[in-house]
């Protein structure tokens, strides 16, 4: 405790607060869209927010203190995006069963230390293309929402571009503030939807279906490992931290397993918000930046306790604001995924196939587009990169006769 107080700094606490606010300003919006798509009642939505907030907070605090590294744990935004398309056709009980299976697999990967080997086997371009396909809908919904609320959405879009140029770290937060201010000023806030209350966890009995497990659990595993833990570890490595990946993966998966029956779909290592806590802005001394991870965890706990109020705040705002905020918050992630998908010339066509299949939203045999995107992409990768047999050498005499000029 003495060391914690000695290392505490205002800059680190502020960095943790900003990272937490940005997490709620962007990725949480996708949770509400997924819950709306699945027709979930307010109680289940509140429980879902409670689990991901409490889980992120507890894990972030414990891991940051254990390794003295600014470790930020957050819920899987791509996983949430996947659920937007899945929940209308999948019951919440079946979804919870898939959550348990997916995180059991992730836990085994973490405990085995096979993370690097698993990632090495799957072409990075294929993983990036699947991620881009999952997120693609949110980027297009941003511009579709212009039709419903043109001034609101265009003002948010302009704010994003201006802050992305001047202060990129605060772009999403600025978009949220501008959107809220315009909605309130224009009378778009439905004040009757606002409630003040604490979040209460609701037990959801898991059900297991092989179609749902293949269609939801398998893509969740791939998205978590390739779309969350890989960039998350890259952020830590780039900041000079050599924290082993295995305990971070195992701890996140174990936390999700415990909270899945209450709605938690996946906790993993954050990347975008983690960069705020690992940079020099948090503290000049890298050894004291772990305070940012701890403070971020504390703010997660505080906001998670009032999850019911948080849910009502977001449901009180117009749908166009939520769609625009989600699209703008994910623009960078979509761009990075597309860049990763197209950056390897040899895998470009296979990645394009993966992206198109995933973005199409197709469903076959009860399995999701994300699953088929991986299957089609991997099959294309194997066929296009399969080494062709070397041509048999021509006979020496035949070569000489062709090379001799006619007399």
N, C-alpha and C positions, 0 to 999 in steps of 0.2 A: 504493500500500500504506500509506503514511504517513497519507493522508486516511482510509482505511478504518479503521485502528486508532484514529485520533483521533475519528472519528464513532461508533465502536462503543460500545454501552451495554448494560447488563444487561437493561433493560426491552425493548429492541428484539429482543435475542436470545431472550428468553422469549416474546415475541409470536410470533416465527417458529416456535419450538418448539411452542407451543400450536396454531397454525394447522396445522402438519404432523400433530400427533397427532390433531386433530379430523378431518383428511382421511382418515387411516387408520382412525379409529374408526367413521366413518360410510360414506362412499362406497366404501371398499375392500371393505366387506361385500358390496356389490352385485356387484363383480367375482367374488367367490367364488360367489355365487348363479348368475351367468351361466356361469361355468366348470362348475359342478355340473350346470346345465341342459343344457349341451352335452356332458357326459360327458368333459371334458378330463382327460388324465392329469396327475399331479402336476408333471411336468417342464414342460409347456406352461403350467400355471397359474403356476408359479414364474417362467418367462420373461416372462409377461404382467405380473406384478407388478414384475419387474426393469425392463422397458421404461418403464412409466408412472412409476416412481419416479425412475430415472436421467434420463429426459426432462424431468420436472417440475423436478428439481433443477438440471440444467445450464441450462435455459432461464430459470428463476427467477433464478439467480445472474447470468447474462450480461445479461439485460434490466434487472435492478435496478441493476447497476453501470453499464450504458450510459446509462440515463436518470436515475439517482439518484432513483428512485421505488420504493416498496415493491411490486414486481410479483410476484404469486404465480401460478404456473402449476400447474394440476392436471389430472387426467384428468376426462373428461366423465362425471359421475354419471348424467345422463339418458341419455347414450349407452350406458352400462353397463346401465341399466334396460331399454333397448330390446333389448339383446342377450340378456337373460334369456328373452324370448319368441321370439327369432329363432334362437338357436344350436341348439335341438333339431332344427330343420328345415334348418339351413344348416351345411355343413362349415366348419371353421376356415380351410381354404384359400380357400374362397369369401368368407368374412368378411374375410380379409386383402385380397383383391382389392377388396372394397367399401371398406375403410379407405383404400386407396391412391386410389381414385377420389374419395371424399368429400373427402379432404384436398388433393388436387390442385385441386378446385373451390374450396375455402376459400383455398388459396394464391393462386389467380388473383384471387379477390375481394379479398384483402389487397393484392396487388401493384397492382391496378387502382385502388385507393382508392375502390371502389364500395360499400363496406360500408354507409355511411349511406343510399345510394340503394336498395340491395337491401332493407334493413330497412324503408325508407319505403314500399315497394310492397306488402309483406305486412302485412295487418292484425294489429296486436299481439294482439288478442283471440284470433285464430285460432291464432297461435303459442303463446300461453299455454295455450289449451285442449288443444292437442296434447301439450304438456309435462305438463299435469295428468293427461291420460289415460294417458300412459306411466308416470307415477309412482303412479297410483291403486292399482295392485295391491299396492304395498309398504305403503301405508297400511292396506289391508284385511288383509294378511297379519299385520300387527302384532296385530290383535285375534283373528284366527283362531288364532294361536299360543298364546293364553290357554288353549285347550282342552288343549294338550299339556303346558304347564308353567305353570299358573296363578300360583303364588306367585312364580316367577322373573320372568315377564312383568309382572305387576301391580306388583311391587317396582320394576322398571325404569321402568314408566309413572309411578308415584308420584314417583320420583326426578326424572324429567324435568320434571314439573309443578312440583315444589318449586324446582328450580334455575332453571327458566324464569322463575319469579316473583322469585327472589332474585338469582341470578347467571346470567343467560341465556347468557352467553358460554361457560360451562363445563358447560352442561346435558348435551351429548352425551358429554363426557368423564366426567362423573359417572355417567351411565347405563352406560357401558362398565365403569367400576370396580365399580359395584354388581353388574352382571350377572356379571362375572368372579368376584367375591368369593363370590356365592351359588352359582355353578356349582362352584367349587372346594370350598366348604364343604359342598355337598350331594353331593359325589362324582360330579358330572356330567362332570368333565374326563377325557377319554380320554388319559391320559399316554402310552400306547403309540404314539399318532399323532405325538408331538412328535419332531422331528429337529433337529439342529444342523448347518447347512450354508450355503454361499454359493449365491446364485442364479446360474444359468447360462443365457445366452440360447440359445434354440432357434430355428433357421431354419424358417420356414413358407412353402413355395412358394405364391405367390398364384395363385388361379384366378378367372376372370372370367365371371360369368353375368349376363345383362341383368335377369333377375328379381331376383336378389340385389342388384344395383347399384341398381335402382329401389326395392326394398323395404327396403334397409338404408342404402345410401350417401346417398340423397336425404333421408331423415329425419335421418341423422346430421349432414348439412350444416345443415339447418334448426334442429336442436336446438343445434348448436354456435354458430351465428350469433345466434340469437334467445334461446336459453336460457342461454348462457354468456357470450358476448362482450358482449352488450347490458347485462346487469346488472353484469358485470365492469367495463366502461367507466364505468357509472354510479357504481360505488363510487369509482373514481379521481377522477371529476369532482366528486363530492360532497365528497371530501377536499381539493379544490383543485388537483389535478394535471391538467395539460392535455396529457398524453402522447398523441401521435397513435396512432390505433387501427391504422393500416395495418401498421407493423412488428411490433406485438404479434400480430396475426392471421397475418401471413406467417411470422414466426418459429415460432409454435406449429404451423402447418401443415407447415412444412419439417421440424421436429423429428419430427412424427408420421410423415411420409413415410419418413424414414430408419429409424424404429423399427418401422413397421407390419409388416414381414416377421418380426419377433420377437414379435408379439402386441399391439402398442400400438394401441388403437382410436381414441384421440383425446386430444390435449392442448389445453387452452384456458385462457383467463383465468379465474381463480377469482373468486368474488364473496363468498360467505359467509365463507370463511376469510380472504379478502383484507381484509375490513373490520376484522379483528383487527390487521392490520399497518399499516393506513392511519390508525388512530385515534390520539388523544392518549396512550392508554395505552402505545403503542409508544415514543413520544418527544414531548416538548413541541414540539420543532423539526421541522416537516414536512420540512426538508431533510436530516434525519438518520434518518428512518424507513426509508430504503431498506435499512438494515442488517437490518431485520426480514425483508425479502424475500431477502436474501443468506443469513441464518442459516436461514431456512426451507428454502432450496435445499440447504444443507449437510446438514440433517437428512434431507431426502428421499434424498440420495445414500447416507448411512449406512444408512438402513433398507432402501433398494433393494438394496444389496450383500448383505444378509442376507435376501433375499426368500424363500429356501427355508424358513428358520426361521419367518419371518412367516406364510407360507402354512400351515405345520404347526400353528402356534399357533391360527389361526382354525379350522382343520378339526378341532381337538381339542375344541372347545366344542360344546354341543348346538345343534341346528338352530333351536330356538325362540329361543335367545339371539341368534343371527345375524339371524333374521327380525324380532325385536322391535327390535334395534339399528338395522337398516336402516330400518324404518318410522318410528321416533322421530327418526332423523337427517334424514329427508326430510319430516317434518311441516311444517316451515316452508316448504320449497320447494313442497309441494303446496298449502298455503294461499295462498302468493303467486301461484302459477299460476292457481288458481281465482279469486282476486280479479281478476287481470289479465284473465281470460277473461270475467268477468261485469261488468266495470266500464264497458264501453261499451254503452249501451242499444241502439244501432243494430245492433251486431254480436252481441248476446247470444244470439239464436237460432242463428246460424251457429256461434258458439263452442260452444254446447251440443251441436250436432250433431257438431262436431269431437271434442269430449270423449267423447261416447257411443260414437262409432265407434272411436276409439283405445282407450278403456278396454275395449271389448267383446272385443278380441283377435281379431276376424274376420280371415280370410285369403281373398283372391279373386285368381285368376290367378297365384298364387304370390307375391303382394305383401302386405306387412305391414299391420297395422291402422293403424300410424302414418301410412303413405303414404296409405291411403284416408281416414283422418281429415282430412288436409290437403286432399285432392281434394274430398271431400264438403263440407267447411267452406268452402273457397274458392268452390265452385259455389253454395252457399247464400248466401254473402255477396254474390256478383255478382247473383244473381237477386233477393234481397231489397232490395238497395240500388240496383238499376238505376233510373235516373230515369224516371218515367212521363211520357208525352207530355202536354203541357198541353191541357186541354179547349178546344175551339174556342169563341170568344165567341158568345154568342147574338145573334140579330138584334135591333136596337133596337126595331123595331115589335112583335115578339113579346113582348119584355119589357114594353113599355108596356101591351099589351093584357091581360097577366096581372096587372099591377099596378093596372089600373083596376077599381074595384068594379062589381059588376053593378047595373044600374038597374032 
